[in-house]
Amino acid sequence: MGRRLRTLPIRARLSMLVAAAVAFAVAAVSVTCWFIVQGKLYDEIDSDLQKATAQPQRYDQVMDALNRCPRTPTENSDDFRAPDTHYYLQLVKEDGTACVSLTSEGVIKVADSDKNVVKTATTSGDGVFRNGTDSEGNTVRVLTAPLIVSTGPNTPPQIYEGAVLSVAVPLKSTQSTLNELALLLLLVSGIGVVGAGAAGLAVARAALRPVDKLTEAVEHVARTEDLTVRIPVEEESDDEVARLSRSFNSMTSALANSHELQQQLIADAGHELRTPLTSLRTNIELLTRSEETGRPIPEADRKALLASVKAQMTELASLIGDLQELSRSEGQRGERVQVISLEDTVESALRRARLRGPELTITADIQPWFVRAEPSALERAVVNILDNAVKFSPEGGTIEVQLSGGTLTVRDHGPGIPADEIPHVFDRFWRSPSARALPGSGLGLSIVARTIQQAGGEVSLKPAGGGGTVATVRLPGAAVPPPETT
């Protein structure tokens, strides 16, 4: 049943749940109402029975009735009488024998509780209420109470110890009233449940209308890949549907930006790949044509062509590696982030930088510092910063590297960066007009910015006093890992 319910549409489920809740509430109210009315009706009957038993009977008539003890109303002559003709009235002896009044509506079947009242009549004036039946099987409400007799007008009434008085009224009209009330409550409850189901369906449709719009928008995006779709949301609304709509709009906006950046990356990558590929193709065609025509290229030119081919291959490999690095998401990072020594990372990067610029003087003042980062990615970022310094430093120049308190600075004495170009230095494929003749893809600093941001730090470039550029990297510290034990 639960599985079948879960397969129904949300509207149907909401309508069924509303109808079930209303049905439960209406049923509880109806049952409570029925029992309250029943209690009120029985209280009125019991009150009338108490008034009937409270009236004293004449002693001589009671004794005459007990002596003759008629078993049916027709056997009576003139004995004790009920207040009106709608009562059952009889005397009950201690052995359970019933002596019926002439005015009684019938004979009440004696119960054990009636006999108990006879035994306790001398000590208690309370009666016992019960539902019983008469000799014809009709349901009656019975009150059996101590018999109060009066011996004369000037004598106070007293309890007769040898018998008790049973007074009853038929419950046919009361039960008929209760049955009619039950039918009416059942009818009203049914109408209420049906109305609640209809109201629940209307409420579900109104409440889920924004969800329908959201579903249509999702289906439209899935069908057309149009990420410009937005769900209209009221600014002051803060319900669940509004939050879901805002989340969808944020998601499509992020996907659109990601798609746009992806398309831009593909376009920029294609543009950057075209130049080395064209140059590589031209050089290879020259070498191939020389072999096909049998006209050898001068040795010096041949060496220059081969060196150019090698340089273009190296540039292509570097560009492809940079593109792979930029294309990785946060969850695709090759190594697990861990606590590493930034001092060791910088020392390793310095060794590689000295090999690439043997004619330069690189000074270093490195202090210990530990960070949380991906080791290879962080080293690549530091190497890219040092490569830039090596690339733009004049022959025989000096590069100053300092690491202190989590701040790494790399200062070169090159031409520097114009102030209007500083905002673009970390953009993908951006290259200064003065540096386009130099090798590189324009992705190095973009990779640096991404890696440092992933490690929770920040990086900046600014002109240095006296010429050159200062690259500054700030990384938050991490707890020093405990030494390994063997």
Buried (B, 14 or more C-beta within 10 A) or exposed (E): EEEEEEEEEEBBBBBBEBBBEBBEBBBEBBEEBBEEBBEEBBEEBBEBBBEBBEBBBBBEBBBBBBEEBBBEBEEBEEBBBBEEEEBBBBBBBBEEBBBBBBBBBBBBBBBEBBBEBBEEBEEEEEBBBBEBBBEEEBBBBBBBBBBBBBEEEEEEBBBBEEBBBBBBBBBEEBEEBBEEBBEEBBEBBEEBBEEBBEBBBEBBEEBBEBBEBBEEBBEEBEEEEEBEBEBEBEEEEEEEBBEBBBEBBEEBEEEBEEEEEEEEBEEBBEEBBEBBEEBBEBBEEBBEEBEEEEEEBEEEEBEEBEEBBEBBEEBBEBBEBBBEBBEEEEEEBEEEBEEBBBBBBBBBBBEBBBEEBEEBEBEBEBEEBBBBBBBBBBBBBBBBBBBBBBBBBBEEBBBBBBBEEBBBBBBBBBBBBEEEBBEEBBBBBBBBEEBEEEEBBBBBBBBBBBBBEBBEBEBBBEBBEEEBBBBBBBBEEBEEEEEEEE
